[in-house]
């Protein structure tokens, strides 16, 4: 009886673990649209974007983790962007604007640049 209980428990744990692993599987989330930046797999895609003055850029979280898009000079700060949520900002002045993710600020891949012409 005790051996059967342990076997059942082990099997159940294995099924839950396998289900958890499969639900974390990263799937193809497509390609960012024009003037859109994906936050995915702890990186921005693309990391650099050149736009015209007056353009609105959309930051879309395609990851299971929370992310943010924050300007290095406090021009914009999305706050928490959850999975499948977006944040937009309109760039009205010519210049080069660096941004990063507050949740992963030391990760080089979660830093980017927007060049406004």
C-alpha positions as CSV (number, residue, x, y, z in Angstrom):
1,X,0.0,0.0,0.0
2,X,2.8,2.4,1.0
3,X,4.7,1.6,-2.2
4,X,1.7,2.1,-4.4
5,X,1.0,5.5,-2.7
6,X,4.6,6.6,-3.4
7,X,4.4,5.5,-7.0
8,X,1.1,7.4,-7.5
9,X,2.6,10.5,-5.8
10,X,5.7,10.3,-8.0
11,X,3.7,9.9,-11.2
12,X,1.4,12.8,-10.3
13,X,4.4,15.0,-9.6
14,X,6.0,14.1,-12.9
15,X,2.8,15.0,-14.8
16,X,2.5,18.4,-13.0
17,X,6.2,19.1,-13.7
18,X,5.8,18.1,-17.4
19,X,2.7,20.3,-17.7
20,X,4.6,23.2,-16.2
21,X,7.5,22.8,-18.6
22,X,5.2,22.6,-21.6
23,X,3.3,25.8,-20.6
24,X,6.6,27.7,-20.3
25,X,7.5,26.8,-23.9
26,X,8.3,29.9,-25.9
27,X,6.3,30.2,-29.0
28,X,6.8,32.3,-32.1
29,X,5.1,35.6,-31.5
30,X,5.5,37.0,-35.0
31,X,7.3,40.1,-36.2
32,X,6.9,43.6,-34.7
33,X,4.8,45.9,-36.8
34,X,6.0,49.3,-38.1
35,X,7.0,51.5,-35.2
36,X,6.5,48.6,-32.8
37,X,9.0,47.1,-30.4
38,X,8.5,43.7,-28.8
39,X,9.6,42.8,-25.3
40,X,10.4,39.2,-25.6
41,X,12.8,36.6,-24.0
42,X,14.4,39.4,-22.0
43,X,15.3,41.5,-25.0
44,X,13.9,44.3,-27.1
45,X,13.1,43.5,-30.8
46,X,14.3,45.6,-32.5
47,X,16.9,47.2,-30.2
48,X,17.2,50.2,-32.5
49,X,14.4,52.1,-34.3
50,X,14.7,55.1,-36.6
51,X,11.5,57.2,-36.9
52,X,10.2,60.6,-38.1
53,X,9.3,63.3,-35.6
54,X,5.7,62.9,-34.4
55,X,5.7,59.1,-34.7
56,X,4.1,57.0,-32.0
57,X,6.0,53.9,-31.0
58,X,4.3,50.9,-29.4
59,X,6.1,48.7,-26.9
60,X,4.3,45.3,-26.7
61,X,5.1,42.6,-24.1
62,X,5.2,39.2,-25.9
63,X,6.8,37.5,-22.9
64,X,5.4,35.7,-19.8
65,X,7.5,38.0,-17.6
66,X,6.7,41.6,-16.7
67,X,8.7,44.3,-18.5
68,X,8.9,48.0,-18.9
69,X,10.1,50.6,-21.4
70,X,11.7,53.5,-19.6
71,X,13.6,56.4,-21.0
72,X,17.1,57.1,-19.6
73,X,16.2,60.8,-19.4
74,X,12.7,60.3,-17.8
75,X,11.0,61.3,-21.1
76,X,8.6,58.3,-20.7
77,X,8.1,55.4,-18.3
78,X,5.6,52.6,-19.1
79,X,5.4,51.2,-15.7
80,X,4.7,47.5,-15.6
81,X,3.7,46.0,-19.0
82,X,2.2,42.6,-18.5
83,X,2.0,39.8,-21.0
84,X,0.1,40.9,-24.2
85,X,-0.2,44.5,-23.0
86,X,1.2,47.5,-24.7
87,X,2.5,51.0,-24.0
88,X,2.7,53.9,-26.5
89,X,4.7,57.1,-26.6
90,X,4.8,59.8,-29.3
91,X,8.2,61.3,-30.1
92,X,7.7,65.0,-30.9
93,X,11.3,66.1,-30.8
94,X,14.3,65.2,-33.0
95,X,17.0,63.4,-31.1
96,X,18.4,60.0,-29.9
97,X,16.5,58.4,-27.0
98,X,17.9,55.5,-25.1
99,X,15.5,53.2,-23.2
100,X,15.7,50.1,-20.9
101,X,13.6,47.7,-18.9
102,X,13.3,48.6,-15.2
103,X,12.9,44.9,-14.3
104,X,16.1,43.8,-16.1
105,X,18.1,47.0,-16.2
106,X,21.5,45.3,-16.1
107,X,20.6,43.1,-19.1
108,X,22.3,44.6,-22.2
109,X,19.7,43.1,-24.5
110,X,16.9,45.0,-22.7
111,X,18.3,48.3,-23.7
112,X,17.6,50.1,-26.9
113,X,17.7,53.3,-28.9
114,X,15.1,55.3,-30.8
115,X,16.4,57.8,-33.3
116,X,14.0,60.6,-34.2
117,X,14.7,62.5,-37.4
